[in-house]
């Protein structure tokens, strides 16, 4: 099993790289294979099943659960891909695959090279496991929201410059992207709120001490305030366009600093679990 999981990860890296090449080739107009949405969707579904084994298999170590930086990143990206794949049944999510496929390659490679050493006992506590799952879902949704914001910025600039590209013809309309972004951010905000509240509860119950005023807590609250302000501004003042894009990207950067930033510093720089 030890040799099987790295081999599976390497196989998936090559498969996601091939899909990246396929989608980017169509964007640039020199792809060798025609697009077939149903076949692509089915293939991605099968890859996600293999991806789940590759990501979650190494995390289970007897009575411990490994939540190192590499495993955590790979799990979040798997959730992002699963959300993207599921949304494909109901929405036109064209364009996101240009980010998703290369990101899957990078995070799987990162998990192989830098798995991290942070082991958690309490994920076998169902309530604490739910807290971790909700937090990862929140991060995944905000990451998708940030990607949609980048697509909106890309599309808006191209329209203002009157540049007609192949990608522009494939993307949903700007208003559809914006509506989708706010739907994703709204659900993410609810989950992030639940994460922050449950984090305070579990800090007291699991660690036996009140929530500490740490770098992670500060940036987590800052991102929550920024996304809350954006959603309130959207509802009350009709914020949209570049204002919404800037707030979305700034809030996502704060969230990255809260979680991934702290893990990278602790595990890869300071070598602490």
Buried (B, 14 or more C-beta within 10 A) or exposed (E): EEEEBEEBBBBBBEBBBEBBBBBBEBBEEEBEEEEEEEEBEEBBBEBBEBBBBBBBBBBEEEEBBBBBBBBBBBBBBBBBBBBBBEBBEEBBBBBBBBBBBBBBBBBBBBBBEBBBEBBBEBBEBEEBBEBBBBBBBBBBBBBBBBBBBBBBBBBBEBEEEEEEBEBEEBBBEBEEBBBBBBBBBBBBBEBBBBBBEBBEEBBEEBEEEEBEEEBBBEBBBBBBEBBBEBBEBBEEEEBBEEBBBBBBBBBBBBBBBBBBBBBBBBBBEEEEE
